[in-house]
Amino acid sequence: MLGLAHQIAVALHLGAHKTASTHLQKTLARNEKLLLDNGVRYFGPKYLRDPKHNFQDLFGLRPKGEPIAGRSGSEQITHLAKGERRVVLSEENALGPVFNDQNSGVLYPQADLRLEKFVTAVAPFPVTLFLAVREPSRWIASLYAQRVAGGQLKTFDEFMGGNQLEDLRWSNLVGRLRKVPGLGQIHLWRKEDYPEVSVPVFRRMLGWRIGPLVERIDGRVNEGLSSAALLQIIEWGENGRTGDIRAWVKEARERYILTSPSQNFNPWSDAEHAQSVESFNVDLETIGAWDDVELVKPSGRSRGA
């Protein structure tokens, strides 16, 4: 067991997908010098998706997998920290697939097992978890658009599989994550609140004094895809178009420019969306009642709370 004097705090940001994760990651990358000057080592997707040090391989999380360079998980944290006291990791793909056929209605069915492997691997270093959630109807529509833009040319019904909007509950995911043995506090926020809660989130993630010093990026960092552009890409795929999918996406974006939120892909009726919003609010009340989960909310002091 390492002594307290050698403890390294591990902050793990797991996304989720399409909850402004890229904005958060690019913000942290932009502030690398500030973080290093204050004893924080940050590693995001650029590092953790590189085949040389993929997140799964780095900590030996695959079945029968050995950690890179033969280091144990705690030794990897020590190696990444390079003498500093805090390591921040951000990789939403560590949650695993959003859906699978064996677990209809369950978000990220592998997430708790993956997290347990990670927490066990890096012990005795304490792990604090960070997660953003989003109103399900808009989240699913945005997630589908992202997958199409990435080359997964499924129809929306194929993407959903056996999953129904009314069954998707973040409380199910968070409830499973909080049961992971040895996991510390979970800090959770709504994607919709991210601009207002970024400072308190960064305070908890990076250190209380550092949070307000982080230079944040104004505006979006990912270009959206209009509904017309998305449907055009699907049509091209169904008609057998060949070539680089990235070129298709670029062409469709230029042909059907997204100029208004009303042009976003939306497969739901007004009633379905309203019910999703209501269920989401109830779901957050459930999550917010758990002692080991902090729901970070906007307040009059949000920029420094």
Secondary structure as UniProt FT lines:
FT   HELIX           4..6
FT   STRAND          9..13
FT   TURN            17..18
FT   HELIX           21..30
FT   HELIX           32..37
FT   TURN            38..39
FT   STRAND          40..43
FT   HELIX           45..48
FT   HELIX           51..53
FT   HELIX           55..58
FT   TURN            59..60
FT   TURN            63..64
FT   HELIX           68..70
FT   HELIX           73..81
FT   TURN            82..83
FT   STRAND          86..90
FT   HELIX           92..95
FT   TURN            101..102
FT   TURN            104..105
FT   TURN            109..110
FT   HELIX           111..122
FT   TURN            123..124
FT   STRAND          127..133
FT   HELIX           136..149
FT   TURN            150..151
FT   HELIX           156..160
FT   TURN            161..162
FT   HELIX           165..167
FT   HELIX           170..177
FT   TURN            178..179
FT   TURN            181..182
FT   STRAND          186..190
FT   HELIX           191..193
FT   HELIX           194..206
FT   TURN            208..210
FT   HELIX           211..213
FT   HELIX           227..238
FT   TURN            239..240
FT   HELIX           245..255
FT   HELIX           261..263
FT   HELIX           270..288
FT   TURN            291..292
FT   STRAND          293..295
FT   TURN            300..304
//
